[in-house]
Amino acid sequence: MSSNPESSLRDLLYLLTVPNLGPGRIRRLVSAAGSIERLLAAPFQVLAKMTGMSEKRFARLRTAGSWQVADDQLSKAAAADVRIMSIWDDDYPEMLRQIPQAPVILFVKGHLSLQKPRSLAVVGTRRPSHYGRNVTGRLVSDLVDHGFQIVSGLARGIDTIAHQTVVDKHGQTIAVLGCGIDVVYPAENRALFRAIQDNGAIFSEYMMGTGPDAPNFPRRNRIISGLSAGTLVIEAGERSGALITANYALEQNREVFAVPGNIYQAGSIGPNRLIQEGARLVTGIDDILSELGGIATGQQGREERIVRPLPDTLSELERRIAVFLQDEPVHVDALVMQLDLSPASILAALLGLELAGVVTQLPGKMFVKKYLGI
């Protein structure tokens, strides 16, 4: 960026007011020009050669935005104790930076380390059943106990339950808004909005003062999934916004988890369909921890691994293999060589270990232990 971050931020806010200039194009232009200042100050001929954009379009870029809006946003942010963070800032969330169409600016309010390595999005219907409420509370409580940061959208229903559970347990949570960061929506979440800031953060990519317009919410869902190692869907109708978040997670190469539900209830259509399409079925926190590597940072700052005793029903060979395997994938041929046994006997034992839930087979005949047995 520049030696004058505030000046760069003003320039960036200006660029965001230029019609039809989205975050992806802004990033490409800034990258080609070398800096935001140069993009707005260098001769048209130089910029056109660097970026492939015509001189006429550059002329429009420099006149079609609003410096007044940029200055107004800076003033509002300062008055409301809101930080405006750009994608070029060192502490911009790294996982979010990696996604396509990452927001070039985030309005942030609260107190939170934005580089926490383990975050999970929890999303779902605005009208949860008793089952959905209970599952959300229990799973989120367990996730907080395992050091997870919970990301959601502050909407009614599952989002609210997830955030409130984290707040009650003094954990860390991020709420991503589909409106300006100075607009509380829904209004009944005003107290929760304030509480999240005490040990978490509120994020928005929208200019301050932006209302909760319907098109904003599907777009903000890419940020919810982008901040997270995975997205957990708990109850969602056939056209729920939670499914949009899950689709974004898939596009971003993040994990998708879903809690199965009653096949006769509309709120179960979404997660049940996700499971049919390959999402990880979740009946407890172990299903999430095992998929994300089985490691999470505990509340005391130490690392916790899932430790389970090996089942008593294992044969001697199955137990030997289970002890040999750790949390790095091993090819079946390596097991044959190390244990000096026939491939048939090794494969039979591995099948038994899979059925017992001790190991997982990966592509290419690779095997890895799911839990560190004792």
DRENNUKE-285956 format. One line per 2 residues: number of its first residue (from 1); their letters; for each residue z, y, x of N, C-alpha, C. Coordinates in steps of 0.001 Angstrom, whole numbers. Each point is the difference from the previous one (the first is absolute). Last residue first. Layout:
# DRENNUKE-285956
NUM) A) Z:Y:X:Z:Y:X:Z:Y:X | ...
//
This chain:
# DRENNUKE-285956
374) IG) 23254:-44835:-4586:1141:-97:921:376:-1461:171 | -4846:3030:-1312:1041:-951:-383:1128:-17:1016
372) LY) -3706:3684:-1577:597:-490:1227:1168:-923:-368 | -4544:805:-3049:1378:445:224:477:-545:1335
370) KK) -4484:-702:-1289:326:1064:-937:1390:574:265 | -3644:-2300:3570:1225:-257:-756:305:1184:-901
368) VF) -5006:-1598:1523:1091:882:387:1212:-320:-856 | -5432:-1819:1648:1206:-166:-803:1099:915:539
366) MK) -5846:-983:-15:1167:590:651:1197:-136:-944 | -4901:-1170:-580:982:-1037:308:1156:522:857
364) GP) -3519:2797:-2004:-271:-537:1335:994:-1046:446 | 1747:3468:-3665:-1376:-401:277:-163:-522:1432
362) LQ) 4833:-627:-1891:-880:1156:86:-1420:-483:264 | 4907:-2149:-2133:-1252:-213:719:-856:1252:-82
360) TV) 5578:-751:-135:-1178:492:-715:-1224:-274:857 | 5452:-2110:-513:-1095:575:768:-1116:471:-932
358) VG) 4076:-1628:-1843:478:348:1335:-1091:673:826 | 191:-2081:-4666:128:1451:118:469:454:1369
356) AL) -1154:-4519:-1844:1425:348:29:227:1496:160 | -4368:-1820:77:543:-296:-1328:1483:355:-77
354) EL) -2120:414:4187:-546:987:-950:597:-197:-1380 | 1062:-3162:3267:707:1260:241:-513:1113:-907
352) GL) -2180:-4194:-113:1355:-119:-535:799:1283:168 | -4224:-217:1961:-132:49:-1455:1370:-104:-661
350) LA) -189:-553:4618:-196:1404:-366:-157:160:-1511 | 234:-4360:1799:1305:664:61:-112:1470:-396
348) AL) -3961:-2483:286:812:-513:-1111:1362:678:-35 | -2854:967:3610:-496:615:-1240:802:-470:-1202
346) IS) 964:-1972:4177:381:1415:8:-422:669:-1305 | -1327:-4458:728:1443:71:-272:483:1443:-33
344) AP) -4541:-773:1087:280:-430:-1378:1485:123:-330 | -1612:874:4469:-286:1073:-966:356:-382:-1429
342) SL) 2750:-2334:3980:-1361:-17:-537:-216:1153:-960 | 3489:540:4081:-136:-870:-1162:-1422:86:-531
340) DL) 2741:2625:3504:-591:-1264:451:-62:-1025:-1130 | 1549:4791:275:859:-1064:-515:-526:-1387:344
338) QM) -2341:3957:1380:1395:231:372:899:-1160:-415 | -4694:-9:-1172:202:-96:1445:1479:98:376
336) VL) -1225:525:-4536:-345:-1353:438:292:-171:1484 | 460:4277:-1833:1103:-884:-403:-256:-1426:451
334) AD) -3386:3120:671:1112:280:912:1205:-873:-339 | -3755:-129:-2823:-271:-702:1259:1117:223:1015
332) VH) 46:2316:-4172:413:-1397:-140:-242:-775:1288 | 1024:5251:245:-1096:-855:-437:470:-1451:-34
330) VP) 3063:4524:-783:-314:-1025:989:-1112:-883:-558 | 2645:5245:-872:-864:-1111:-419:-322:-932:1160
328) ED) 4616:2773:-332:-1349:248:483:-868:-1192:-376 | 4763:273:-805:-686:916:-896:-1339:463:550
326) QL) 1999:-4839:1200:793:1204:-218:-815:933:-891 | 238:-5694:1445:-676:1194:-520:968:1166:-89
324) FV) 1696:-4214:1365:-984:480:973:-658:1301:-450 | 2995:-2296:-2859:746:601:1108:-962:596:1021
322) AI) -1845:-2390:-3572:628:1224:-518:772:725:1095 | -1866:-4242:929:-1049:1021:-99:599:1334:-444
320) RR) 2872:-3689:134:-434:333:1364:-1039:1131:-28 | 1423:-1810:-4103:1037:850:587:-379:413:1425
318) EL) -2769:-3022:-2252:-82:1315:-645:1017:956:603 | 168:-4477:1408:-1163:689:546:-151:1393:-600
316) ES) 3441:-2767:-1644:285:365:1386:-1166:771:611 | 423:504:-5225:-17:-1154:900:278:471:1424
314) LT) 1858:2620:-4472:-1069:-90:994:120:-1286:814 | 3045:1781:-3556:-963:-1048:-335:-1108:-179:1034
312) DP) 3551:3411:-76:518:-1309:431:-1011:-1115:-200 | -1329:5293:940:385:-932:-1076:461:-1349:555
310) LP) 687:4483:2862:-1103:-882:-335:451:-983:-1080 | 2205:4916:320:99:-1337:589:-1223:-824:-385
308) RV) -243:5363:479:271:-1053:-966:192:-1324:738 | -561:5762:599:411:-1226:657:373:-1022:-1057
306) IR) -2687:5013:822:385:-984:-994:341:-1289:743 | 692:4725:2371:-1006:-1012:-266:523:-910:-1092
304) EE) 1011:5337:1855:456:-1206:-654:-1181:-938:-179 | 1664:4586:3177:-1049:-808:-581:589:-1269:-578
302) RG) 2510:4954:323:-290:-1200:765:-1132:-756:-676 | 2060:4050:-1730:-892:275:1103:-312:-1222:849
300) QQ) 2598:321:-4164:798:416:1143:-859:267:1229 | -1796:-1574:-4156:575:1317:-238:805:500:1201
298) GT) -4013:-3433:989:1142:49:-901:580:1396:-106 | -5142:-1803:1004:1103:710:632:1143:138:-988
296) AI) -3618:-4138:153:184:1344:-554:1187:640:689 | -3521:-4706:-41:877:888:766:100:1331:-721
294) GG) -2861:-3825:-1222:1379:-480:25:951:872:769 | -4969:272:-1153:434:-377:1337:1435:-435:108
292) LE) -2574:1230:-4011:-21:1158:893:606:-307:1365 | -162:-3291:-3437:-1376:487:120:-100:1167:977
290) SL) 4241:-1870:-1076:-782:-975:753:-1423:488:208 | 2975:2626:-2639:368:0:1412:-856:-969:807
288) ID) -502:149:-4719:-479:1236:628:262:-25:1499 | 1557:-3542:-2623:-1459:-11:-102:-608:1246:643
286) DI) 4733:-450:-422:-540:-829:1079:-1523:-31:-22 | 2621:2165:-3449:-306:812:1185:-576:-820:1145
284) GT) -860:-1747:-4970:1196:460:693:-406:702:1281 | -3173:-1737:-2954:1125:-400:-844:1326:410:627
282) VL) -5716:1009:382:1360:339:433:1012:-464:-1033 | -5474:-778:1896:931:-140:-1115:1422:201:510
280) RA) -4690:2016:2078:1132:-887:278:952:-4:-1185 | -5387:820:-531:1228:705:381:1129:-1000:215
278) GE) -4602:-1108:-1530:446:-216:1371:1210:783:450 | -2344:-476:-4453:-996:496:953:480:-54:1449
276) QI) 2782:-1274:-3709:-1204:-822:-97:-1019:378:1068 | 3783:2689:-398:345:-1288:605:-1194:-946:-51
274) LR) -427:4122:-2166:27:192:1449:316:-1310:721 | 271:36:-4663:-1394:6:447:-74:203:1514
272) NP) 4202:241:-2034:-502:-1371:-84:-1440:-86:489 | 2070:4296:-300:466:-813:1131:-507:-1438:-46
270) GI) -1408:2841:-3670:-353:515:1314:479:-867:1147 | 1196:-1000:-4575:-1419:-235:271:-352:412:1428
268) SG) 4307:466:-2396:-154:-1024:1034:-1449:-212:403 | 1591:2956:-3535:430:514:1291:-116:-995:1141
266) AQ) -892:-1105:-4631:-1059:848:566:359:497:1389 | 1783:-4717:-2049:348:1412:-27:-1054:833:727
264) YI) 179:-4891:-353:-218:548:-1338:329:1488:-106 | 634:-2799:3942:-1436:80:-274:-307:587:-1367
262) NG) 4232:1007:3386:-290:-750:-1223:-1470:176:-377 | 929:923:5133:663:329:-1254:-434:-893:-1141
260) PV) 274:839:5973:-606:-615:-1191:794:328:-1252 | -589:3011:4498:1021:-805:-674:-621:-611:-1253
258) AF) -2325:1701:4887:99:155:-1455:1059:-942:-549 | -2480:2534:4833:960:-936:-577:76:237:-1501
256) VE) -3278:1222:4653:258:223:-1421:898:-1124:-509 | -1455:2533:5139:378:-1139:-843:198:430:-1453
254) RN) -3522:2558:3317:1454:-171:-125:289:-1165:-952 | -4313:2343:1381:405:-1203:730:1516:-137:68
252) QE) -2729:3247:-2485:649:464:1234:490:-1154:873 | -1978:-737:-4275:-1006:729:777:553:442:1349
250) LA) 2973:-2032:-3024:-972:-978:489:-1060:674:865 | 3099:2767:-2156:655:-773:1053:-956:-1032:598
248) YN) -1404:2478:-3759:-8:817:1213:619:-778:1161 | 226:-2016:-4146:-1376:-22:506:-135:849:1263
246) AT) 4129:32:-2267:-226:-1308:623:-1405:-85:582 | 1088:3829:-2489:727:-8:1270:-222:-1310:742
244) IL) -1714:304:-4292:-771:875:890:656:35:1374 | 2255:-2186:-3382:-1096:-834:495:-928:813:896
242) AG) 3543:2150:-2221:537:-855:1061:-1090:-885:589 | -753:2805:-3810:-193:661:1281:539:-817:1159
240) SR) -1624:-2437:-4587:1108:760:588:-400:657:1312 | -2210:-2915:-3605:-590:1206:575:1054:898:647
238) EG) 1179:-4213:-1981:-1349:-301:491:-644:1193:693 | 5338:-92:0:-1024:-327:-984:-1365:-144:640
236) AE) 4870:-951:2315:-1073:992:-72:-1022:-474:-1019 | 4739:-1657:2970:-450:316:-1358:-1035:1136:-8
234) IV) 1462:-472:4497:946:-621:-932:-349:477:-1411 | -2048:-157:5444:-258:366:-1392:942:-790:-901
232) LT) -377:1674:5481:574:-960:-943:-215:509:-1416 | -2215:800:5244:254:551:-1333:469:-1114:-913
230) GA) -9:1130:5768:-457:-793:-1136:345:690:-1303 | 693:2068:4190:-524:-1253:550:-542:-894:-1104
228) SL) 140:5502:-463:766:-1233:-129:-677:-1200:658 | -1540:4676:-911:1263:168:716:713:-1327:236
226) GS) -4049:278:-2586:-275:313:1398:1242:179:843 | 102:-686:-4783:-304:-1235:720:-202:268:1484
224) II) 821:3775:-2617:1115:-931:-200:-246:-1288:775 | -3452:3129:-177:1047:418:936:1197:-939:-111
222) RN) -3631:-466:-2931:-432:-452:1323:1040:373:1053 | 472:1451:-4525:443:-1376:224:-439:-549:1355
220) RR) -1186:4359:-1928:1215:-11:831:445:-1428:316 | -3749:694:-2887:-300:397:1373:1242:-64:882
218) PF) 355:-840:-4704:-702:-1094:706:-261:339:1461 | 1996:3475:-2546:869:-1151:235:-718:-1191:626
216) NP) -2005:4342:-1433:737:53:1270:696:-1315:333 | -2507:1067:-4157:-785:-508:1137:759:-35:1327
214) AD) 2185:1776:-4098:-261:-1445:19:-819:-471:1199 | 3206:4333:321:-1240:-326:-704:-347:-1465:210
212) PG) 4178:3279:834:-195:-1455:-15:-1231:-405:-812 | 418:4881:2678:618:-740:-1094:-316:-1486:46
210) TG) 448:3923:4005:-950:-882:-689:721:-810:-1067 | 2155:3023:3182:-380:563:-1281:-979:-853:-775
208) MM) 2:-414:5229:1169:330:-810:-453:727:-1260 | -3367:-3420:2312:519:1347:198:1193:244:-917
206) YE) -1080:-5043:1444:-523:1053:-862:664:1341:286 | 991:-4431:1854:-1155:590:684:-536:1195:-775
204) SF) 5173:-2300:432:-1140:325:-863:-1123:531:871 | 5418:-2517:144:-1297:319:592:-970:441:-1095
202) IA) 5684:-681:1150:-1016:181:-1028:-1283:400:716 | 4606:-2849:1873:-956:1100:26:-882:-20:-1227
200) GN) 5274:-1696:2012:-1371:-451:-187:-913:1202:12 | 4805:75:-486:-155:-1080:981:-1396:-605:-127
198) DQ) 1218:3938:-2456:1190:-99:837:-128:-1082:1070 | -3284:903:-3510:-118:855:1176:1192:-121:944
196) IA) -191:-2208:-4285:-875:-647:980:-49:803:1296 | 2280:1738:-3827:757:-1022:730:-841:-666:1079
194) RF) -1945:3190:-2998:912:642:956:707:-1037:859 | -2774:-1608:-3407:-835:770:930:872:641:1073
192) LA) 2101:-2028:-3650:-457:-992:961:-855:665:1082 | 1380:2661:-3598:1163:-358:828:-386:-1017:1070
190) RN) -3361:1242:-3101:380:1118:849:1185:-341:918 | -2735:-2532:-3502:353:-498:1333:442:1112:954
188) EA) -1639:616:-4536:1304:-666:-72:442:-566:1355 | -4332:2116:-711:1104:957:78:1363:-679:7
186) PY) -4353:-2550:2032:413:545:-1298:1284:823:118 | -1876:1518:3126:-618:-747:-1098:265:-1488:206
184) VV) 863:5340:2143:696:-1256:-260:-634:-671:-1209 | -1679:3683:3906:-96:-346:-1424:670:-1355:-206
182) DI) -804:2121:4279:953:858:-715:-17:-258:-1502 | -2975:-2108:3072:1334:-454:369:1086:843:-662
180) GC) -4889:-928:-2291:575:759:1094:1434:-413:265 | -2721:-3825:-2095:32:1426:-354:541:748:1213
178) GL) 53:-4763:-492:-1360:300:-439:-105:1432:-480 | 3527:-2604:3754:-264:658:-1277:-1488:153:-280
176) VA) 3698:-3321:2794:-1287:667:182:-450:539:-1355 | 4845:-1637:2599:-703:174:-1265:-1275:789:266
174) IT) 3648:-3225:3044:-995:1079:-40:-638:12:-1372 | 4944:-1959:2459:-1129:-136:-905:-900:1219:82
172) QG) 4737:-2889:2128:-1026:1005:240:-1202:-258:-910 | 5524:-1173:-800:-1114:-387:845:-997:1131:130
170) HK) 4319:-642:-2628:-50:893:1166:-1052:-466:1016 | 990:-1749:-4510:437:-781:1147:-37:802:1306
168) DV) -1397:1903:-4142:1338:-525:-274:557:-789:1182 | -4473:1599:197:955:1111:67:1424:-508:-194
166) VT) -3473:-3083:-602:139:363:1410:1036:1109:167 | -1120:-1245:-4372:726:-1087:660:233:327:1465
164) QH) -2677:2900:-2527:1415:150:-335:844:-1081:662 | -4771:-125:463:597:1135:716:1505:71:-253
162) AI) -2332:-3296:-2419:-34:-280:1440:661:1125:784 | -549:560:-4635:1032:-1007:277:65:-286:1501
160) TD) -3440:2849:-1493:1311:639:-111:1123:-967:337 | -4422:-1706:-195:155:953:1108:1403:604:4
158) IG) -1224:-2812:-3650:276:-735:1234:225:946:1171 | 74:2727:-4292:-69:-1450:49:344:-578:1356
156) RA) -2150:4958:-414:939:-699:-873:-112:-1505:226 | -1439:2829:4162:-386:-65:-1406:1111:-662:-816
154) LG) -334:835:4945:907:790:-841:-407:12:-1471 | -1985:-2612:3899:-636:1211:-504:816:866:-928
152) SV) 1022:-3454:4588:-481:-103:-1371:-441:1382:-481 | 2293:-3185:4445:-937:1059:-361:-449:-213:-1430
150) IQ) 4265:-1584:3636:-762:-258:-1230:-835:1231:-350 | 2343:-2547:4585:-183:1294:-643:-918:-229:-1200
148) FG) 3259:-3784:2595:-1293:529:-423:129:1395:-591 | 3496:-3241:1780:-464:1141:773:-1338:562:-396
146) HD) 2825:-3613:-1973:-735:-462:1171:-684:1141:740 | 2435:788:-3982:948:-708:857:-658:-506:1279
144) VL) -2707:1943:-3329:802:1024:679:1001:-661:951 | -2476:-2855:-2722:-859:622:1012:752:1075:783
142) DS) 2125:-2066:-3697:-99:-913:1134:-844:603:1131 | 273:2426:-3993:1327:-56:618:-21:-896:1232
140) VL) -3831:122:-2682:132:1223:800:1357:37:701 | -801:-3586:-2950:-864:-85:1176:150:1233:896
138) RG) 2418:-95:-4112:482:-1024:936:-848:-61:1264 | -1219:3018:-3541:1296:335:579:450:-993:1056
136) TV) -3961:-923:-2439:-165:1157:893:1310:345:690 | 46:-3371:-3314:-668:-452:1226:-129:1149:993
134) NR) 1721:1022:-4273:938:-827:755:-603:-434:1336 | -2708:2387:-3051:1073:852:516:941:-788:904
132) GY) -3378:-2366:-2270:-556:841:1048:1051:903:626 | 1236:-2660:-3728:-291:-842:1164:-509:851:1168
130) HS) 570:2060:-4156:1311:-258:611:-182:-840:1260 | -4288:2672:-1023:867:-817:-830:1361:-133:682
128) PR) -3393:4314:782:408:-1346:418:849:-707:-1046 | -3410:4160:488:778:-546:-1119:459:-1427:330
126) RT) -2732:2584:2930:924:1046:-454:879:-481:-1149 | -2205:-3257:3997:-210:650:-1282:1013:1098:-280
124) GV) -747:-1193:5156:-115:-797:-1230:-109:873:-1228 | 1175:-489:5943:-651:693:-1111:-74:-910:-1220
122) VA) 1706:768:5516:415:-730:-1206:-515:785:-1197 | -790:-434:5773:-235:705:-1265:427:-901:-1148
120) LS) 1807:113:5260:-648:-778:-1042:-160:868:-1236 | 1045:222:5818:27:615:-1322:-732:-895:-983
118) RP) 1712:373:5421:-64:-975:-1083:170:683:-1349 | 134:2257:4422:-1082:-979:75:-155:-882:-1223
116) KQ) 1415:5321:736:697:-1264:-218:-1028:-1121:-122 | -557:4931:737:-608:-1050:804:725:-1337:-151
114) LS) 1213:4389:-1891:-1257:-425:-610:-667:-1127:772 | 5192:1832:-985:-869:-337:1118:-1275:-592:-568
112) LH) 3056:3507:-2790:-377:-1378:212:-801:-130:1277 | 1881:3596:-3928:514:-327:1323:-253:-1479:259
110) GK) -2413:4141:-3384:1026:-1028:140:378:-227:1447 | -4783:1603:-2238:1326:559:-271:1009:-1135:122
108) VF) -5621:1404:1048:1124:-915:149:1303:738:-260 | -5815:-21:-340:1154:852:-287:1208:-933:-53
106) LI) -4862:-784:2587:1064:-484:-867:1049:1098:-153 | -5581:-649:1700:1246:769:-107:956:-732:-933
104) VP) -4134:-1857:1006:110:788:1229:1251:865:-19 | -889:-4980:-2375:99:1439:-265:145:780:1310
102) AQ) -2725:-4630:-209:1395:441:119:66:1496:-255 | -3931:-3244:-148:348:1112:-893:1496:327:25
100) PI) -661:-4571:2049:-1112:885:-328:470:1082:-980 | 3741:-2013:3238:-816:-373:-1151:-1205:914:-149
98) QR) 3649:264:3413:-1006:-1028:253:-955:-233:-1173 | 3899:2984:40:-1075:565:805:-1166:-983:146
96) LM) 4075:-1332:-2027:-845:784:-900:-1197:574:744 | 3267:-2310:2426:-700:-937:-876:-941:736:-939
94) EP) 2814:2564:2873:-1094:-675:708:-772:-957:-899 | 2589:4699:-1270:215:-1460:-81:-1195:-782:545
92) YD) 1238:4768:2014:-688:-434:-1226:121:-1523:-70 | 1603:2774:3693:859:-801:-865:-604:-260:-1383
90) DD) -2318:2549:3470:470:-1230:628:817:-876:-949 | -3962:3309:-1726:1371:118:485:488:-1351:532
88) WI) -4279:860:-2203:2:82:1453:1399:179:588 | -978:-93:-4709:-268:-1338:517:-22:-4:1526
86) SM) 3017:3675:-2584:-1418:-350:101:-158:-1370:640 | 3998:2771:-3078:-306:-820:1165:-1489:-334:26
84) IR) 3976:3456:-2237:-1403:-376:-152:-427:-670:1296 | 5018:822:-2627:-796:-66:1221:-1443:-369:-361
82) VD) 4098:2597:-2837:-984:-1076:14:-752:45:1324 | 3497:2989:-2257:411:-931:1048:-887:-1248:5
80) AA) -586:4067:-2714:545:-1204:-631:470:-1040:1004 | -2044:4231:1257:1059:352:-948:689:-1226:-581
78) AA) -3750:-495:2904:1128:563:738:1170:299:-928 | -4044:-1435:-1939:636:-1080:749:1228:504:748
76) KS) -2708:3118:-2284:744:-843:-932:749:-1103:732 | -2879:2742:2538:1167:762:-485:860:-841:-927
74) LQ) -4077:-1811:1541:942:128:1111:1271:730:-437 | -3539:-293:-3075:627:-1305:205:1018:48:1138
72) DD) -2603:3850:-850:951:-214:-1094:727:-1329:168 | -3503:1062:2938:1194:801:286:1074:-200:-1058
70) AV) -4150:-2126:-708:643:-545:1197:1290:754:323 | -2721:1619:-3477:692:-1224:-396:733:-592:1204
68) QW) -2670:3686:855:1158:408:-809:801:-1219:-447 | -4131:-457:2257:1098:286:922:1258:403:-752
66) SG) -4312:-3010:-1622:869:1121:-352:1137:129:1008 | -5538:-2065:-43:1412:-271:-223:791:1255:-323
64) AT) -4760:-167:1167:231:-553:-1340:1467:-286:-302 | -2185:1665:4215:147:1047:-1027:433:-540:-1355
62) RL) -966:-2568:4098:867:1091:452:207:1091:-1038 | -2854:-3814:-720:1342:-520:287:957:1130:341
60) RA) -4601:927:-540:691:-169:-1282:1435:-471:233 | -2757:338:3718:238:1348:-514:761:-72:-1323
58) FR) -1470:-3989:1898:1145:549:719:345:1401:-487 | -3832:-2053:-1711:1208:-625:-552:1249:480:728
56) KE) -4189:1473:1577:226:548:-1343:1278:-574:-611 | -1621:-1654:4121:646:1297:162:335:619:-1356
54) SM) -251:-5378:291:-881:1159:122:799:1293:168 | 1635:-4879:1752:1:782:-1228:-850:1263:203
52) GT) 1107:-3323:3415:-1138:-377:-827:-44:731:-1321 | 3173:320:3960:372:-748:-1202:-1178:-483:-826
50) MK) -313:2610:4231:1090:-958:184:168:-947:-1180 | -3165:3582:-128:-422:-998:978:1067:-1078:174
48) AL) 971:3651:-2740:-1054:-792:-630:-462:-1107:941 | 3062:3187:1617:617:-951:-920:-1032:-901:-657
46) VQ) -1504:3486:2822:753:-980:784:573:-1083:-909 | -2173:3657:-1996:-971:-827:706:701:-1110:790
44) FP) 2550:3331:-2296:-591:-981:-885:-923:-959:749 | 4110:2347:2597:-1318:362:-549:-597:-1128:-828
42) AA) 5352:161:305:-1119:-170:929:-1323:403:-653 | 4343:-64:-2350:-315:1184:810:-1225:-134:882
40) LL) 2230:-3333:-3013:-87:1219:-802:-449:1220:802 | 563:-4318:1979:-808:-261:-1185:-224:1274:-806
38) RE) 2940:27:3662:-1395:58:421:-938:-235:-1180 | 4640:-343:-728:-376:1380:320:-1470:106:379
36) IS) 1900:-4268:-731:-207:723:-1258:-461:1424:283 | -1265:-3683:3614:1227:570:-547:-330:713:-1309
34) GA) -3231:-2749:2252:1023:14:1038:1323:586:-434 | -4451:-1171:-2275:104:1355:552:1023:96:1112
32) AS) -675:-4134:-2325:-1254:378:654:109:1366:674 | 3667:-1582:-2531:-201:-862:1154:-1251:401:777
30) VL) 880:2139:-4063:945:450:1022:-172:-825:1275 | -2559:-1282:-3720:-443:1291:520:918:507:1112
28) RR) 1151:-3993:-2281:-1209:-195:799:-471:1315:629 | 3681:106:-2979:353:-696:1235:-1223:-167:903
26) IR) -668:1794:-4295:727:947:852:336:-652:1336 | -1917:-2694:-3295:-981:879:618:677:1022:909
24) GP) 2791:-2901:-2457:-822:-757:941:-1000:879:722 | 2725:1826:-3496:728:-238:1254:-831:-756:1040
22) GL) -2793:2873:-3605:1153:-883:-68:627:-265:1352 | -3226:3597:-2662:313:-301:1388:1281:-828:32
20) NP) -2200:2222:-3896:-742:-1185:472:204:-295:1485 | 1560:4844:-1230:-463:-1030:-947:-767:-1116:709
18) VT) 3966:2883:2264:-1464:37:-69:-477:-1099:-934 | 4596:691:1312:-405:743:-1199:-1519:103:-125
16) LL) 2196:-2069:3750:259:-815:-1187:-342:729:-1294 | -272:2214:4215:-1065:-991:-129:174:-859:-1250
14) YL) 3438:3108:1090:-1228:671:-449:-1112:-1025:-225 | 3927:-1533:1920:192:269:-1428:-1220:712:-585
12) LD) 17:-635:4597:-182:-1276:-687:192:151:-1508 | 816:3694:2834:-1427:-320:-28:-268:-1272:-795
10) RL) 4470:1188:723:-628:958:-921:-1493:-282:-121 | 2336:-2449:3170:382:-423:-1336:-610:929:-1048
8) SS) -518:1082:4527:-810:-1162:-339:289:-463:-1421 | 2684:3432:1728:-1352:487:-216:-922:-1137:-413
6) EP) 4335:-1111:1244:22:697:-1289:-1382:542:-342 | 720:-2170:4237:-42:-909:-1142:-45:714:-1337
4) NS) -1533:1227:5015:684:729:-1073:-46:-834:-1267 | -2118:-1462:3879:1289:410:560:805:792:-1014
2) SM) -3482:-3774:-1731:-9:1294:682:1354:260:607 | -2295:-4855:-1136:0:1188:-843:0:1239:879
//
